[in-house]
Amino acid sequence: MANKKLSLEMAKEKNRENILSFTSLFVSKVITANSVVSFEDRLKLENAVRSLNNKKIFDEWENLIAVKDQTHAQAELEKFLQVLIGAAAK
């Protein structure tokens, strides 16, 4: 029982680390970027978000990248960041 609980806690911690690592990559490549996000960086972000294996994060990612105008982009960015923070806090 103790081993199972420890394994579960370790898996949760690894998941948090992965989410925080993705969030850091997202901030550096998108939010604080001084230019348009390159194709290589978009691909890296796409692969990283998929590797999280979190449907809620991925669904919000899809909503974010589908946005066509600045007003909606701001709202979707806020939602996406909230989902990332919420998932890392679990």
N, C-alpha and C positions, 0 to 999 in steps of 0.2 A: 504493500500500500504506500509506504513512504517513498519507494523508488518511482512508482507511478506518478505520485504527486510532484516529486522532484523533476522528473522528465517533463511533465506538463508545464511546470514553472520555467524550465530551461527553454522549452519550445516557445512559450509566450515571450520570454526575454529576447530570443533570437528574432522573433517576428517584430518586436519593437525596434530592435537594432536595424533590421532591414527597412522598416518604414522610415525611420529617422535618416538612414543613409540615402534613401530615395528622396526624401524631403530636402536634404542638403543639396543633392544633385539638382533637383528642380529649382531651388532658390538660386543656385549659382549659374545655371544654364539659362533660366527663363526670367526670373524676377529681377536679378541684379545685372543681367546681361546688358552690354552697351550696344548690341547690334542684334540683327535678326538671328534667331536660333538656326544653326546650320542643320543640314540634312543628317549629318553624323550624330549631332547632339539629339536631334529629334528621335532618331533610331535608338540611341542609347537610353533615352528616357522611356520610350515605348517598351523596350525590352525589360527595363528595370521595373516599370509599373506592372507589367505582366508577371514578372517573377515573384511579386508579392503574393500572388494567388489569393487576392482579396476582392471579391465581386463588387462590394460597395465602392472601394477605391477605384477599381477599374471602370465601373459605370460612370462615376463622376469624372474620371479622366476622359472618357469618351464624350461626355457632355461638354467638357472644357475645350477639347480640340475641335469640336464641331461648330463652335461659335463663329459667327461671321461679322459681328460688329462690336465695337468697343464697350458699349453699355452692357451688353449681355456678357461680354468677356469678364468684366469686373465682377459681376454677380456670380458667375460660374467659378471664377478663381477663388472667391471667398468661400463658396460651398466646398470646393475641392480641398482647400487648406483646412477647413473645419473637419472634413472627413479624415484627412491624414492625421490631424492632431487627436481626434477622437479615437482613431484606431491605435495610435501609439500609446494612448493613455490607458488602454484596456489591459 
